[in-house]
Amino acid sequence: MSPSDRIQALLDQKSRQVWSVSSDVTVYEAIAVMSAREVGALPVVDGGKLVGMLSERDYARKVMLQGRSSRETTVADIMSTNVLTITPTQTVEDGMMLMTDHRVRHLPVMSGGDLVGIVSIGDLVNWVISAHREEIHHLKSYISAGYPA
């Protein structure tokens, strides 16, 4: 493992299921999906195409703080439409830089116009931590193998 590994390597270790909602469902329904699936954001897909992202942040800022009703507001009304994406061939490090630079926590993974996965900041951080642990283990093994006990 390494921060220079491709996003595809990370996706290969995740569940293949990508949860999404359409833009015409209510925010309440979308939040229920997020809660049931224990995710903090959902891609919004209409006609097989990614049209937006809905996050807990969108809900807090565009429904709760504005006094709107989640049962009457549609996802289309509050979703983020300027969606930042990543490809499977980009690196984990690329993903971390994109998320940090643009202050987002989830990136849809797109390949040839198709949504093939989603990665979160937690996924990327865990990957890097595992990579560092692996490197430390190898270094300790190398050092201890060079010195008799």
Residue pairs with C-beta under 8 A, 6 or more apart in sequence:
1 9
1 127
1 130
1 131
1 134
2 92
2 131
3 91
3 92
3 93
3 96
3 127
3 128
3 131
4 91
4 92
4 93
5 91
5 92
5 127
5 131
6 88
6 89
6 90
6 91
6 92
7 86
7 87
7 88
7 89
7 90
7 91
7 92
7 94
7 95
7 109
7 117
7 119
8 88
8 89
9 92
10 92
10 119
10 123
10 124
10 127
11 88
11 109
11 116
11 117
11 119
14 117
14 119
14 123
16 117
18 43
18 115
18 116
18 117
18 118
19 33
19 37
19 39
19 42
20 42
20 43
20 44
20 45
20 115
21 29
21 30
21 33
21 42
21 43
21 44
21 45
21 54
21 75
22 44
22 45
22 46
22 75
23 44
23 46
23 51
23 52
23 74
23 75
23 76
23 79
24 46
24 74
24 75
24 76
25 74
25 75
26 70
26 71
26 72
26 73
26 74
26 75
27 54
27 59
27 63
27 70
27 71
27 73
27 74
27 75
27 77
27 78
28 70
28 71
30 42
30 54
30 75
31 59
31 70
33 42
34 40
34 41
34 42
34 54
34 56
39 120
40 55
40 56
40 105
40 106
40 120
41 53
41 54
41 55
41 56
41 105
41 106
41 118
41 120
42 53
42 54
42 55
43 50
43 52
43 53
43 83
43 108
43 115
43 118
44 50
44 51
44 52
44 53
44 54
44 75
44 76
44 79
45 51
45 115
49 113
50 83
50 85
50 108
50 110
50 115
51 79
51 81
52 75
52 76
52 79
52 80
52 81
52 83
53 79
53 80
53 83
53 106
53 108
54 75
54 78
54 79
54 80
55 80
55 105
55 106
57 105
58 78
58 79
58 80
59 70
59 78
62 68
62 77
62 78
63 69
63 70
63 73
63 78
83 108
84 98
84 102
84 104
84 107
85 107
85 108
85 109
85 110
86 94
86 95
86 98
86 107
86 108
86 109
86 110
86 119
87 109
87 110
87 111
88 109
88 111
88 116
88 117
92 124
92 127
92 128
95 107
95 119
95 124
96 121
96 124
96 125
96 128
98 104
98 107
99 105
99 107
99 121
99 124
105 120
105 121
106 118
106 119
106 120
106 121
107 118
107 119
107 120
108 115
108 117
108 118
109 115
109 116
109 117
109 118
109 119
110 116
